[in-house]
Amino acid sequence: MRKALFFNHMKDLTNLLFAKHSNFPLMRKRFEQQNELDAQLIPDVKIDGKSRHELPQLLAGLQYIFVTPYLNEVVFEILEKKVLGGKKATGRLGMSLWEILVLGTMRLNLDADYDTVYDLANHHQVVRGILGVHTRQVFGEGKYYELQTLKDNIALLDEKTLKEISEVVVKAGHQLKKNESEENIELNLKADTYAVESTIHFPTDINLLWDCNRKCLDTIGLILKHTTLPGWRKHKHWHKIIKRVYRRTANIHQKKGKGYN
């Protein structure tokens, strides 16, 4: 009994020490700059503004998040709530929240697989600069990301978390645009259309007549669910009759047999 109480007191004392002293390593940090003398700072990373590829645009947005204090704080709070919520603050050091954000948004934005993210994270100079791990390789080769490490950490970001971060960033972008102009600008939405492969039958006279009758009866059926229309009680039966006549007419037209004219 005394031995059990002794171990319980020791356990409480250990937890208290971990909570009070900051020299114990945190399991995940917001961001940790490389200690090498030749390390490149994230604000100093140069991004090609003339490129039309989506990657430089994404990296420029991430760089703006990093150098903007209020936006940086809000984004990190969302990440801490998702990644660190319900977990102990101390433990084995893992990937920083900033690296998880950069790699996760990069995979989503580029619609890339993990092998592509693995190659970019280890060999793309600007990407490594935004991650905060790029060095000039004077004193070493810099941080290396294993494929399984990327899979385990990127998977921590879910759709809900990315949506919250996206809303915060979009609002900051709107505010930035308004600050650039003295006039009160309204937000406009741009949309584009494109062709999608679909099953569309050739618009013959018979098909058009059938489509017209079918959609009219379907619409009336939806209206009857909310109100009453006199004279439309048998609309389902009429739908079957029209379909039967359509098939008979189409068969005659295809065979060009008796009654074709």
N, C-alpha and C positions, 0 to 999 in steps of 0.2 A: 504494500500500500504506500509506504513512504517512498519507495523507489519510483512508483508511478507518479506521485505528486512532484518528486524532484525533476523527472523528465518533462512534466507539463510546465513547470516553472522555467526550466531551461528553454523550452520551446517558445514560451511567451517572451522571454528575454531576447531570444534570437530574432523574433519578429519585430520587437521594438527597436533593436539595433538596426535592422534593415530599413525600418521606416524613418529613423531619425538621421542616419548618416548617409550622405550622398556619395561616399567613396565606393559603395558597392555598385557594381555595374547594372544599369537598367537593361531590361530585356530588349526593348526597342527604343531608339531615340528618334526625334523628329528629323534631324540631319546631323551628320558628323563629317566635317571637312577633313580631307586627307592630310596627314601630318607631314608628308614629304615637302621638302623645300621647293621642289619644282612643280608642285601641284597647281592646277589652274582653278581660279575662283569662278563660280557660276556667273556672277555679273560680268565677268570679263570674256565670256565665251562669245565669239563672233558668229552670227548666223547669217547665211546668204539670204538677203531680202528679195533678190531677183528670181529665185527659184520658184517654179510653179508647182513643185511637188508638195504633198501635204505634210511631210515630215518636218521641214524647216518652219512651217507655219505653226505646227504643234509645239515644237521646241521653243519658239519665240513666245508663245502663250505661257508655257511652263516657266520660262525665265522671268516673265512679268509677274507671275504668281509669287515666285521666290523673292523678288526684290521689292515687292509691295507689302509693307508690314501688316496692314489690316486684313488684306486678302490672304496673306500667308497664314495669319493666325486662325482665321475662320476655316480654311481648308485643312489645316493640321488638326483642329478640334474635331472635325468630321472624321478624319482618318483615325484619330485616337479612339474615338467613340466606337468605331467599327472594329479596328484591328486589336486594340488593347482592352476593349470592354469585357469585364468579367474575368480578366486574367491577372496574374501576379505581375507587379511592376518590375520585379527583379528576376534574374535568371540568366541563361545563356544568351549572349549578345546575338541578335538577329539583324536582318536587313533593315535599314532605316525606313521610316515612313515616306520620306521624299523619294527614295529609290523605288519603292513599291508604287507610288503614284506615277512616276515618270514611265516606268516599264509597263504598268497596267494600261495607262491611257495611250501609250504608243502602240501596244498590241491591238487595242480597240480601234483606234483611229486609222491604222494601216490595214485593219482586217488581216493581221498576220498570224502565222502559227508560231509556236514556241521556238522552233529552230531559227526562224527569221529574227525574232527578238534576241535570241542567244547570240547570233552573229552580230547584230547591231550593237548590243551591249558590250561586246568584247572587242570589236574592231572598228566601230564608227567613232571618229574623233569628236565630233560635235555632240553626239549622243552621250558619250562618256563625260564630256565637259559639263553638260546639263545634269548628269547624274552626280557630279562632284567627285569623280574618281579619275579624271584624266590627269596624267603627269607627262612631263617631257622625257621621261624614262632615263633621267640622269642618275638617280639613286635607286631605281628599281623599275619593274615593268608595270606596276600599278595593280589595282584590284581585278580579279578574274571571277566571272560568274559561271557557276556550274549550271547545266541545263535543268537538273532536278531542283536546284535552289530557286531558279526562276519560276518553275511550275508551282512550287509550294507557296511562294510569296505572292505572285500575281493572283493566284486563286483566292486570296484573302479579300480582294475587292469584288463586291457584288454590284449588281445593276442599280440597286437603291442608293448605295453610297456614291457611285459615279454620277447618278442623276442629281443628288444633292450638291455635289461639287460643281457640276455643270451649271446649275441654276445660279450659284454664287458667282461663278466666273462670268456668266452672261450678264448679270446685273452690273458687275464691275465694268464690263466692256461698254454697256450702255451709258453708265455714268462717265466713263472716260471720254466717250464720243460727245456727250453733252458739254463737258468741260472745255473741249476744243473749240466750241462755237459759242458766241455770245447770244445767238438767236435760240429760241426754243424749238428744237427739232423733234419731229414726230418719228416714231419707229415704224419702219415699213418692212413688210415681209416679201421676200423674193421666192418665187416658185418656178419650177421647170417641169416640163413633161417629156416623156420618152415612151417609145413603143415597147410593149411587152407581148411576148408570144402568148397567144390565146386561141381557143377553139371557136372560130366564128364561121358559120355556114355561109355559103354564097347567097346573097340577097335576091332570090327569085321572088316573083309575085306571090307564089303560094306560101313560101316561107314568111314573107312579110305579113301576109294576112293572118297566118297562124300566130306569129309573134304578137301582133296587135290584139287579137282576140284573147290570147292566153294572158297577157299582162293586164288587160282590162278586167278580166274576171279575177285575177289574183289581187289586184288593187281593191276591187269591190269586196273580196273576201276579207281583206285586212280592215276595211271600213266597218264591216258587219260585226267585227269583234268588239267594237266600241260603241256602236249605235245600231239602230234598226233602219232598214230601207225596204219599203213595200215593193213586192214583185220580184225580189232577188233571192227567195228562199231556196230555189233549185239551181243556184249558180254552179255548184259542183257537178251536178248532172249535165248541165249545159257544157261544162268544160270537157266532159267525156265525149259528148256528141260532136263537138267541134273538132276534137282530136281525131275521132273516127273518120269524119268527113275529110280532114286534112290528109290522113294517111291514104284513104281511098283515092283522092285526087292526085296525090303525089305518085301513087302506083300507076295510075292511068297515064300520067305525064311521062313517067320513066319508060314505060313499055310502048307508048304511043299507040295504044290499042283502041278498042271500041269506045266511043265517047270522047276521044281526044280533042276534037274540035268543039 
